[in-house]
Amino acid sequence: MKIGVFDSGLGGKSVAAAITEALPDHVVQYVHDSENVPYGSKTPAKLLELVTPILRAMQADGCEIIVLACNTVSTTIIEDLRLALDVPLIEVEPMVQEATQITESGVIAVCATPTTLMSKRYAELKNQFAAHTQVLEPDCSDWSAMIESSHLDHNQIENRISDVCDEGADVIVLGCTHYHWIQAEIEEIASKYANVTVIQPEQLVIGRLKQAIARL
């Protein structure tokens, strides 16, 4: 089976690599929209305009299932995309539920793009799973651009992560696949504090993907 993986830029490459390792009998095609990256500050209408033709081309190219390895797209326009396409779409969303299940302090931090944080779907996740949990949302608005350009402001990243740890967060959710590329750096910063866990959804997505493949 040909599995498509889409993201705005470099972020989803880590997801595609994880899928390739977990499902070696399938072909994984990675497609990104480098001309319009980053997506994190774009409106849902603009995202739909950009993403729909790309996914339709992936479908025409033989992808039988597509992973939206972009939290911004998944939390804003996935239902519109499902109406526009004839293949199953696997979403990637901030792991709010999982974070609330493992936090001991009752405080979690979600590192995500502005559009994700303002989305209806993200609000639903918080209302459903984090009603009794304090959710911190540090300003990560320029992280995707920094990662795309390989010009990281390490002091800024350290300050953002240290701030949420100082406020009691013991789970840090990476709610943008770009941030997977700096997971080790974030974990190193968080390791200065007691019992802080950094989570991201690659294995969760692989589980959803296996279930979807089994249904085809």
C-alpha angles and dihedrals in degrees: 000000000000112000119195122211118192133187137152093251143328097336099084093052089084090053091048091050092050091050092048091053094046096043106033093161092066132071115241119203116193119202127178137179100232093165093064104031129163105054097178098098099036123109121250090247091055091046091052090050091051102039104041097069092044094053092044089054090050090051091049088050090061105268106152094189131017129208113210096214091186122091091200093057094040095052097044115032110011094113091053090048092051089056091050097049138058098212129078116266122211113207129216112210136170109278096239094143094050092046093053090050094058104032115111097181095052090236125105133174124219116201106198144132122278092250092052092048091050095046125115091231093056090050089052091051091052094045093048101042110014104046090121097033128086108235118201118198111194120199104265094152095128099039096094092053091047091051093046091052095040089231102124122185096215094182092054092049091049092049093051094049094041091051094057092044089051088053090057105263110154096175123053116195118206099214097177124059091222087068091061086078091063096038092112091053092048091048091051091053092045091049089074086071127063119265101346115158125200115205135187131175108243096111092041090053091049089054092051090046093053090051092050092048090051090056094053 
